[in-house]
Amino acid sequence: MREEEDLGRWRRAVARLIEAQQEALDATDRGLDSGEADPGDDAQLLEANERLEGALVDVRDILEGASDDVRGILGDAGGAA
């Protein structure tokens, strides 16, 4: 029975990591989706920079959340797997 529980925990952890990976990919797509800015247009460059920075923050938050979820699923308070 213990092996079945462990297998279930591992499956949930892997599923959460896969979900987080897809969320991170979606965030990068949103950040890059608006196309390239004209190098001569400072306002456009600023907007593109803010969009990319926002996407990067989203990716970091998603991955941190997934790491926390996986640690919780696996019961590893110390962070090492």
C-alpha positions as CSV (number, residue, x, y, z in Angstrom):
1,M,0.0,0.0,0.0
2,R,2.9,2.4,0.8
3,E,4.3,1.9,-2.7
4,E,0.9,2.8,-4.3
5,E,0.8,6.0,-2.1
6,D,4.3,6.9,-3.2
7,L,3.5,6.3,-6.8
8,G,0.4,8.5,-6.5
9,R,2.5,11.3,-4.9
10,W,5.1,11.1,-7.7
11,R,2.4,11.2,-10.4
12,R,0.8,14.3,-8.8
13,A,4.2,16.0,-8.6
14,V,5.1,15.2,-12.2
15,A,1.6,16.3,-13.3
16,R,2.1,19.7,-11.5
17,L,5.5,20.2,-13.1
18,I,4.1,19.5,-16.5
19,E,1.2,21.9,-15.9
20,A,3.6,24.6,-14.7
21,Q,5.8,24.1,-17.7
22,Q,2.9,24.7,-20.0
23,E,1.8,27.7,-18.0
24,A,5.4,29.1,-18.3
25,L,5.4,28.5,-22.0
26,D,2.1,30.3,-22.4
27,A,3.4,33.2,-20.4
28,T,6.5,33.5,-22.7
29,D,4.2,33.3,-25.7
30,R,2.1,36.2,-24.3
31,G,5.3,38.2,-23.7
32,L,6.6,37.7,-27.2
33,D,3.2,37.7,-29.0
34,S,3.0,41.4,-29.8
35,G,5.8,41.3,-32.3
36,E,9.0,43.3,-32.4
37,A,9.3,47.0,-31.5
38,D,10.7,49.5,-33.9
39,P,14.2,50.4,-32.7
40,G,13.6,54.1,-33.4
41,D,10.4,54.2,-31.3
42,D,11.2,54.7,-27.6
43,A,7.6,54.3,-26.5
44,Q,7.3,51.0,-28.4
45,L,10.5,49.7,-27.0
46,L,9.4,50.6,-23.5
47,E,6.1,48.8,-24.0
48,A,7.9,45.7,-25.4
49,N,10.3,45.8,-22.4
50,E,7.4,46.0,-19.9
51,R,5.5,43.2,-21.7
52,L,8.6,40.9,-21.6
53,E,9.4,41.8,-18.0
54,G,5.8,41.0,-17.0
55,A,6.1,37.6,-18.8
56,L,9.3,36.9,-17.0
57,V,7.7,37.6,-13.7
58,D,4.8,35.3,-14.5
59,V,7.2,32.5,-15.5
60,R,9.1,32.9,-12.2
61,D,5.9,32.9,-10.2
62,I,4.6,29.8,-12.0
63,L,7.8,27.9,-11.5
64,E,8.2,28.9,-7.8
65,G,4.6,27.8,-7.2
66,A,5.1,24.5,-8.9
67,S,8.3,23.9,-6.9
68,D,6.3,24.7,-3.7
69,D,3.5,22.4,-4.8
70,V,5.9,19.5,-5.6
71,R,7.7,19.9,-2.3
72,G,4.4,19.8,-0.5
73,I,3.2,16.7,-2.5
74,L,6.4,14.9,-1.8
75,G,6.6,16.1,1.9
76,D,10.1,17.5,1.4
77,A,10.2,20.6,3.6
78,G,14.0,20.9,3.1
79,G,13.7,21.4,-0.7
80,A,16.0,18.5,-1.7
81,A,14.5,15.7,-3.7
